[in-house]
Amino acid sequence: MIYQEMPNEKNDKAKNVIVDTGCANLSSVQFAVERLGFNVIVTDDIELIKAADKVILPGVGSARHAMENIRSKGLVETLQQLTQPVLGFCLGMQLMARSSVEGATNQPIECLGLIPTDIVALNANNLRLPHMGWNTLINVNNHPVFNNIDVGDYFYFVHSFAAPVSEFTVASCEYGTKFSAAIAKDNFIGCQFHPERSSELGSKIINNFLNL
């Protein structure tokens, strides 16, 4: 008799993981992934995160609050040691930086240090903040997550802080000044825009990532 192992739905879903950072947009990110036909789970389980094929780091709100949640869950070292592809959305991208400046005191908040850049207040040059709505990419580098994404493509942004353009910038945008729409180093890539809210092009970003 040949024994055939039945598929384990939890293990299949655990191949793609959304890190539970305690932020509010987890369900929308999960729906965006599942809509593309991929299984995914939202978890803060360290072993599931370590074992995942792909990891998504989402986030909305403040870096201070998100980092407090990540530290309280004991996830800092786990995230810093990941070697599989990791994609950050909006605040999740900012958490990948060394630090983020927030609030009236402008005191830097220590972040995960996955990509050696720092998040600063967006210099909008008298334009309204937050930068909220659709905006175009003005530069796109050759990165597999940006396959079939072009200069002039629209994505949805909501933010008042940004990573300056640097050697780690793989896509840029302009709102009063130029800033990084996406940054990357090694297996880590972060998008300042919200792929889960960016219609077909956002879905293309997510699909490219999950097919790495």
Secondary structure, DSSP 4 states (H G I P E B T S, - for coil): ----PPP-HHHHHTTEEEE--S-TTHHHHHHHHHHTT---EEE--HHHHHH-SEEEE---S-HHHHHHHHHHTT-HHHHHT--S-EEEETHHHHHTSSEEEETTTTEEEE---SSS-EEEE---TTS-SSEEEEEEEEEE-S-GGGTT--TT-EEEEEESEEPPS-TTEEEEEESSSEEEEEEEETTEEEESS-GGGSHHHHHHHHHHHHT-
